[in-house]
Amino acid sequence: MKKILLLSDTHSHIDETILKYVDQADEVWHAGDIGDLMITDTLKKRKPLRAVYGNIDDDKARLVFPLHNRFLCEGVDVWITHIGGYPGKYSLNIRNELTKNPPKLFICGHSHILKVMFDKRLNLLHMNPGAAGKSGFHQVRTMLRFVIDGEKIKDLEIIEIEKRD
């Protein structure tokens, strides 16, 4: 069993509230637009980290993190990428591979809009944790946390960090 904290779009921002939730997790997953690598350095000092780079990330981040990160966590096939779209509207650059070989859990960021949907056509769970950082149009900073227990994804929680002025 693993407790996962899922965040995205930090845009070089991290604070004590985010770190409080990091400390409660077994692993942290970051779905891109990290910003300054001090963000991932800080996360890695506290918990195992899996991450991808996003469209704002520079060449340093692109040397450290992949565009796509596909792995097995417990019994769940996971695919994390930054720009992925949504069920029925997946991004062109991943649509063929996603359709041919869908994971059980598909994660992306980019939109700054928290969304969790089940894709019945591909039989996968889609998650976008919204944005944990302060840059962007979003009104509420958000993250997700959940448990992977064997082949089950359970105990999903939305974390609202703060409403922005």
N, C-alpha and C positions, 0 to 999 in steps of 0.2 A: 504494500500500500504506500502511495506517495501523495503528499499534499503539494499541489502546484499553485504557485502565484504566477499569473499571466498578465504581463503589461506590454504596452506599446507606446510609441510616439512620446518618449520622454523629452526629446528635443533639448538635451543637456541639463535637464532638471531632475534633481532627486532631493528628497527631504526626509525628515524623521518619521513622518506618517507612512511613507512608502516603505522605509526601512523597518518599521514596526511589523508590517505584514510580511516582509522578506524573512524576518527572524522566525515567523510562525510557520513558514513553508519548509518542505524538504528540498524542493528545486524551484528555481525561478526561470521562466521562459519569457524572452523579449522578442516581440514581433516587428522590430525595426524602427527606424528613425530614432536611433540612440542619441545622436548628437555627439557630444564630447565623450571619448572613451573612458573618462574618469567615472562615468555612470556604470559601465559594465565592470570596470576594475573594482568599484565599491561593492557591486552585487556579488562578484566572484569571491571576494574576501569573506563573505557571509554564508553563501550557499552555492551549490553547483548551478551553473548557468548554461542555458541553451539559447542561442540568439541568431538572428539574421540581420543583415543590413537593410536599410531603407533608402528611399530616394534622396533624403537630405544628407545621408552619411558619406563621409569623405573616403579617400583612398586608403587611409589607415584602417578604418572600420572594415572596408571591403577586403583587406588583407587578413583580418582576424576572423571575420564572420562570413558565412556563405549567403547567397541570395535565397536559397531554399535549404531547409534543414528537415530531413525526413529521418525518422528514427522510431524505435520501438520503446515504449515506456510500459513496463509490466507487460500486459498482453495487448496493448493498444498501439496501432500503427498511427503515427502522428506526422503531419506535414505542416511546417511553419514557413510562411513567406510574408513579405511585407504587403505587396499589392496583389490581392487575390480575388477581389470581387465578392459576390454573394451567390447563393444558390439561384440558378437560372440566369445569372449575370456574371459568371466567372470571367476573369481577365483572359484576353486572347492568348497571352504567352504561356498560360498554364492549362487552359481548358482541355486540350487534347490529352495531355498526360493525366490530368485529374479524372477525366472520363474513362480512360483506358485502365487506370490503376488507382482507384480512389482509396484514400486512407480511411480509417475509422473516425479520426479527428483532424479537421482542417482548420488551421489558424492563420489569420492575417491581421494586419493593422491598417494604417494609411488613412482611413476615412475619418478618424477621430470620433466615430459613432459606435457605441457599444451595441453589439448585436449577437445573439445566439439563436441559431436556427437549425432545425434538422432538415437535411436535404433527402427527401424520400426517394428521388430518382437515383441518386448515387449512394444512398444508404450511409450517409456520413453526418457527423455533427460539425457544424460550422461555428467558429467563435471569433469574434473581434472584440478585444477588451476595451475599445475606445482609446482615449489618450490620458496618460498619467502625468504628462508634462503641462506646462503653462502656455506654450505657444500654440496658436491655432484658434479656430472659431468656437470650439466646444465650450459649453457653459459649465459643465460639471466634469471634474477630473475623475477617471474611473479605471478600475482594474477588475480582474476576475480571479477567483480562487476556486479550486475544485480538487477532488480526490480521484486518483486512478487506482483502482483496486482490482488486480488481475485484468480482466477484459472489460471491467465496468468503469464508466465515468460517472461520478456521483457527487452529491453534496455541493453543487454549483452555487456560488455566492457572488453577487455583484457588490463591489466595494466602491462607494462614492467617497472620494477623498475630500473634496470641497467644491462648493459652488463658486464660480468666478464672478468678479464684479463687472 
